[in-house]
């Protein structure tokens, strides 16, 4: 880190350890059992929870516990060039990793043979959509009254050339190719035990840099947790609206 | 340390510290601390700490009055969909009169709607009964869906709100705690008026002095408030929480 890279100033003028302006809202979909939205900079995510309800097809049912099913999707107009709606390789992967990250905190053993559906939609994307989706989904699950041991918060951390940065935007994530290029690490942390619920890595990074970047992420997750808790506590109306 | 007042807690948040506290529904112990296991309002009664849900899907409790639809008929009873995680089971022995095992369909057929009482809640489903007065098959009237978390507001303190609506519109109302309200009146106009009042209550469920607001709303609709009308309340607020 003593080495100075070519990326000395961030594209949007942020400090290296500064996140984009974030906001969260709970109870945005009246017809759902739980719902929330999370926004960081230009990235927006909406999460809707339905259930627990009987799981069909029946062969997927688990007699010991309820299961969690996550569906992540980007809206066709979420990026500059229209994306084809419907499931694709990337969205299937994100659905699966989100499911794993959230499964580590929720407890559905009281609802055998049922499913809790989480639908995550991205109406506007500027990198970091999976972490924004996880932040929204955690709030929506809490809002739906699902038994949870704790909350989860998520942040994207990474390395641009030789510089460690937090909350990468689209330019940093996929348009920066000079020097060592960009490395992107989505990180999900639990709120109470401070365990890592999800960690992915796309790019190259050395072990000391990796350790430093995880510390940065943990600090940011603590702040995101505050935003999530504020949104849940200042809910207008005690119903679902 | 205990959090005070009607405080909303988020999963993972510490509610109380100390071995003397007992975690109840929606809370769990982690070492010295009692931690929220779900999102809701803290209820601390004599060191018994629980978290009361304020949003989300309907979870049946023993004694709840619910309204549901027959979705399946088995050899010894009916399966009823009431909008919960599992279907409710109504055994043939829990209906008011003797039914021949081969004639279950004659008594309650697919798609018919019933008012029932929750008898037992188990993780694998709930058992219900129809054996008391006020429970049974629904015929006529209309059913409107409401948010199950707002049901205590529609019922009011000891059924005061239901009495107010019934007195004003002259309709019979049965509030199912699963968020279904059955309205049955002499004519469609009175049923629609009742529906409007209930919608007004659910839209304004968080305001203070709701009863006065509802009374004002009823007067604006051109209806009279008839407080003397002694009507019987079938659905009581068995949740034990006053909003």
Interface residues (C-beta under 8 A of the other chain):
Chain A: X27 X30 X33 X34 X51 X52 X53 X54 X66 X105 X107 X109 X110 X111 X112 X113 X114 X142 X143 X144 X145 X146 X147 X148 X149 X150 X151 X190 X191 X192 X228 X229 X232 X233 X235 X236 X237 X238 X239 X240 X241
Chain B: X8 X10 X11 X12 X13 X26 X28 X30 X35 X37 X38 X39 X40 X53 X54 X55 X56 X57 X59 X85 X86 X87 X123 X124 X147 X149 X150 X202 X205 X206 X243
